[in-house]
Amino acid sequence: MPKLKDFIVEKNFVTDRISTQIRIIAVGLLVTAWSLLIGQVNILKGITACFRIHFILISIIAIITLVLDFLQYKFSYLNLNKKIKSMKEKNMDEESVYQEDKYYKGSNFFFISKQYVLLTGVAYFIMVCMFIIIIK
């Protein structure tokens, strides 16, 4: 029967995979939007002229996602650093997770936020592409 520690290890693995996928999708979204913006093919020039602002906004959403990803890891680092310092001062080998800590809450907030922001960006990109297809 799995123990709490096993579930925590599994949760850490899953959140790391989610973060990796978010980074890949955000960078892919950014690269695709920018390639459509700077494309030299004649058909792309006509499309991007009408939808330039949308692709710029999609790029901004992708960049915001990456910033949120960084902030999540920064807050996780600050939380862990604070825990390690506290445990060393108290000469402790084990301590429970304090979920009311501001860094822990911040990390969770940024983890959830980056998922929603990325989903918004992807949905926006799909809608713009569908609109382009309908117009053409």
QUIPEWO-V84347 format. One record per helix or strand. SS is the DSSP state (H for helix, E for strand). FROM is the first residue (numbers start at 1). LEN is the number of residues. If there is no record, write none. Layout:
BEGIN
ss={SS:SS}
from={FROM:FROM}
len={LEN:LEN}
END
This chain:
BEGIN
ss={H:H:H}
from={4:42:102}
len={35:49:34}
END
